[in-house]
Structures are given as C-alpha cells and as structure tokens.
Amino acid sequence: MKPAGVVRKVDQLGRIVLPKSLRKRYQMNEGDPVEILVSGDHIILERYRPKCVFCGSMDGVSEYRERHVCTQCLGEMKLIVNR
C-alpha cells in the first residue's frame, strides 16, 4: 500500500475529507457507499462493491430480496430446485 502523502484532521463528528484528487482518481462521487475495513492497526477505505452472500464473489452479483447473489451461485441453486 503506497502512502498518498496527504494529512487530514478528524473533525468533531469523526469525519475526514478525502482530497478531490483522490476522489477523482478512485472514481468516488458524493453519495457513493464506502466500505471501512480494518487490517491490524490500519484502517482501509474502499469503494463498496456488493459481494455474494454465499461465496463472497464480486463478479456477476445481482440483488434478490435485499441479498446479493452471484450468477454462479444462482445457477447452483437452480440445479437444486430442479432436482
């Protein structure tokens, strides 16, 4: 992980402003969901991408009844139902 060389202060509400150059570089727009991850003593911000509730894949994910499921798991479920 390469440091960006930018220092920001946390405000009274715990907010941090991401510089416009970083938001543009990582295609982060106002209102976009951001995932907050913790790894050891590091806090990592990532653009949120839904993951399949069954296998954790981020490829071919669609929403069904407020849950995210990938095409591969959907196919496997169809096989089970058609038995």
BELSUL-V311047 format. One record per pair of residues at least 12 apart in sequence whose C-alpha atoms are under 6 Angstrom apart, sorted by the first residue. I is the first residue (numbers start at 1). J is the second residue. If there is no record, write none. Layout:
I & J
I & J
//
This chain:
33 & 48
34 & 46
34 & 47
34 & 48
35 & 48
52 & 68
52 & 69
52 & 70
53 & 68
53 & 69
//
